[in-house]
Amino acid sequence: LNPDVERAFAKLQIRTKAVALNVSDFENKGDEGGWQIDSKQKRNLKRKLRRELRSTNRMSELEFQNMQRTGNDVWSLTERAKWRLYRYWTHKFCNSYRDQIRGKEAQYEEKAARLREIRMQEDQQIMRMATVIGMTTTGAAKYQSILQEIGPKIIVVEEAAEVLEAHVITTLSHDCEHLILIGDHKQLKPNPTVYRLAKEFNLDVSLFERMVKNGMECDCLKFQHRMRPTISKMMRIIYPELQDHPIVETYPEVKGISDNMYFVHHEYHESNDEEQKSHSNLYEAEYIVSLCRYLKLQGYKPEQITILTLYSGQLFQLKKLMPRREFEGTRITVVDNFQGEENDIILLSLVRSNDDGKIGFLKIENRVCVALSRAKHGFYVIGNLKLMAENSDLWRKVVNHAKQESLYGEGLHLYCQNHPNDAGIHATEPEDFKKAPEGGCMKPCEYRLPCGHTCSLVCH
C-alpha cells in the first residue's frame, strides 16, 4: 500500500474498531457534552452496524488494484465502498494469520510425531531390560509394534474370559511359545461397543470361552479362598467341584444378625425410569440403607460393606438415600464393575419386581454368578425371589437351596450382642431396624464405666 492509503486504513481501523467493539458507548454520552442522539437513531445505528459487520460483500483484488492505480483517496469513496474496502482489508489480514497458523500447525505435528517416536523408543528400551512386562489390553494394542520387535516367549492373560479375542491376538508374535489364559467363562463376557456385533456375530465370545467350548484341554482351580462355607455351598450349584480352603472356616460370624447369608423376599413393585432406560426399587433401597446403617452400629467399618445392584437406576436411588458424610467409604456399584473384587459383607439388590414376568439382566447367568460370589463373611440378598425362580433355571436352584438351608424369608432376624437370649427383632420393613436405634436393643446399656457409674444409654 502507498503511504496515504496506509494512513487512511489505520484511521478507518481505529474508527471501525471503536464502533464494532462497543456500540453502546453512544448511550452514555448524553449529559457529558458529547455526541447526543435520540433512542430511535441509536437503534437504527446499531442495526446498521450489525448488518454491515455480518456482511461478506468485499472488494475484489482487481478493484483494489484499480483504486491504487487511479490514486483514489479513501475518504472520497462512498460509504458502501468504504465498507467493502474494510472487509477486503480484514479478509487479507485474517488470511495472512491463517497461513501462519497452518505453518505452525505443520511444525507442531512434526515435533509431536518426533516426541512420540522418542518416547516410544524410551519405552522400548525399558521393556527390553524388563524381566516381566505388565500392561492392559489397550496398552498391548498401543505398543503392538514394540511387542512384535521384543517378541516375548510367554504371554499370560488374566481375566481372559472377559477380554475380546482381538485384544488377545494383538499381544501375540512369531516368537510366542506359550500362551496362558486365566479366567472364568461362567462369569462376565467381553463387552463389545456395538451390541449388534455381539448378538449377530458372537463378538462377545472370548478366545478363552471358545477354546473351552470346543473341548480344548484346560485345568480348573478347585480351591477357593474367599467365601465362608455357607456361601460356597450355594456356589456349588454353578461349580460342582468347588472345594474350600481351610482358611475360610475360620471366618467370624456376622454380628447382630442370626444368619451369615440370607435371602429376603418381597413383592413391592419396581419403578421404571424412561429417561435412563433403567429400573429402581424404593423398598429395596430403603431396606438396604437401613441394614447398612445397622451393620455399621455393630462395629463394622464402612469399607467392609459393599452394596451391589444390576441397574444404574437403583444405583442412583441408593446414592440419594445415603449421605456421603454418614456412609463415606461404603462402596455402591453395579455388578459389572465388581468382577474380580470382593468384600467382607455384600448387600445385593435385585430390583426387578413386576407382574409381567420380566427379570432383564438377572436372566444372564454370567452376571448372576458374579453377583453371588463376591462376599467373604456375610451375604444378604433382597428381591422378588418368587419372580426370579419362575423365570430362570439358575435362580430356581438358588432359591430352592436357600429354602432347604432355612436361609429364605421375608425379613432378617436381628439379635442383640449384649442380650443374645432375648427374642430379637424380625426386620421385614426398613422401619424395623429403628427398634435397635444404637445397634443393640431397647434395654438400658448398664455397662460399668471406668468412673464406676453404669451407662444410661440405650443398649449399644
Steps between C-alpha positions, in 0.01 A plus 500: 500500500611858437547723811174692453296183481682353801420808711140493389477130577640560851242773567218284364614209718495717813155640424347167398649322800351759733159458338515118468630421848255706700205655322337573836763768578274750327229440758717643780594827337174693556574735788875528460503749215578225251315362200126509570254288297149385578408138575353434153825611334695277739295197404533572131876550535538171687300311240703652221834421662402140571378457144820640354724294731315179407520567128759316287487738203857628452720647229667262260875503447451661158282780640759576769784513245295735279437726801874514569584563136258793471622644834150534646493648849332268748289785635362572155342155485134447567396346832419169330841496331673574832329200658599280207860625530496434876381142440771451237769611748364283783478204260864543396602544864323180610639304206855597590446369855339180369808434290720553804282268710518227234875528503512480880258207495724306263800575724306387806399170337857440395635567851221295665572205273869526585416511874277192467779319318753588773262391777426177315871430471541576871216260589645239269837521673336468844298197384807330354672523839197370696461137603120527511289751303153579636241695303131527425356375171472865391871543574575183304324648197689830545840328523426227246798591280735494800361165618558360153864614518558376856317174431415373853506119511240459778179704513258482796149651463315556826115519497528348153129410485413872512749607232400532133670241281652773281665657805674173584624459144667843503743374767614199297808485278702238309725462805216401737553143622248479786167681542337465844137610535360538854131572542149373562262475204208459744542861610484825298553486124685757284297814436516615134410864441253407222216283636420358156852356467453313826162349416533430127873425470585358849760767568419467870651150500861515620783287365505333843131402489518387137795269574328351809174436313690341211637240740856628535667364812499739796573483872241615752610646834281334762604660831339831588646737762221762511156383615400351832365141461134613524545711186726261308248218556249701297764569231534125439179534297722671241838341590424138606868418575569809710695434822569721801846595622529455880541877548134569412384287792660746744287800397307670787120500517324815381414713803141586583337271238404139563612375156820569306311467171133570441255557214229757579188464284252782431242592235525880495490613138790660316502847339606567142709800397426570133771764474777272629337186356564332833312370804496566874322368807447744787411232757822308432707818510353608837541149645864474392583848631347409839690169503826675411448751782423213742819316402705812561353518852629144557854634462565429131701758310332658195776351282396147606155538339423510126155550346447337160217538251448412134337829397638853485154636593522320834858622540381863484207422730738359763736796475209739560417321825860472623656834605872504435584629849329194655595226253843622385706193409210264420518414132181494291544358151346293224601135473679547167755730667573258784632191320823376657433694823370396842402634841414374848127574472303528175145638479335413166191677365323309218257789419266319258147445630204517263191314377642446148754233591792715380834465680732658239872470582424245772439238231867518397668226700848655467388816682317299767815294558705816561235648731476186716874446545639831633443461876749369757327508842138605441267505200147644498270504196171688474257470212187340360646149518176333391516697173866399456433130558210498253703652217850353536626144550807623690296718734257215562792282618641782715164576664430130563844465661431803723165351608657160577768665713242723680663811355185635336228725638332838499741665742825468691513388862704751701637425845667709769863408563468614863173309562518203258231302687228758428245445223672746268344689208344363180584773246258476206471877445769772497338657810558179701872580524404806709402261781874472556585874487858448619551154352408301812148490641264725696633399842728739694869432446600478871864449405738587785700809400859570619363766736291236679160611370285292265432616143149649476473484121289253304680169438772551242 
